[in-house]
Amino acid sequence: MDSAFQGLLRDAGQSVRAMREGFGIVGIPIIEANARFLASATHEEILRIEAEIRRWGDTSLRVEYKGFCGDRQIFEGFEARVWLARASNGKPAPAAIPEAFKKAFAAP
């Protein structure tokens, strides 16, 4: 799921490196994750993973995933991530997600 999140960022013209440089964040770590496996797959099978940001909080977001092998759904899951910036004391702390970042994921 984390690799699919990186792809979601790239598709929106973002990357963690660009977010650090452009928005001054420390990172956007996973704070919660879960998956439910619906069918099995072998190591040789190619999985297609759909990722979508389904909820925006002030300082967090929830990404939902569906994994497929062909037309067969293999799993569904989610990650909750928090937007971390450097606080005035120099330590990482949750911060408001910039509207410019959210707009990068808006449908045209």
C-alpha positions, 0 to 999 in steps of 0.5 A: 500500500505504501508503494501505491501511495507513492504512485498516487503522489506522483500522479498528482505531481507530488513526491515526499522530497518535493513536499519537504522542499515546497511545503517544509514538512518533516514527513507524512508518516502512517499512523494507522493501517489495516487490510482485509484479505479477500482472496489469495494470490501467488508471488508470480501474480501481478497485482494492480492496486487502486489508491484514493484519498477518501478523507481529508482532516485538518492535519491528517488524511485517509487513503483507501486501497483495493488490490486486484489480480486481474478482475479478482479483488485480493484485498482492501485496506487503508492508511491514515497519515499525518502531515508533520511539520517542524514546530517552533520548538524544532520538534515534528508536530502535526500541522494543517495540510495546505490547500495547494496540496489538497488541490493537487488531488482534486478531479479536473 
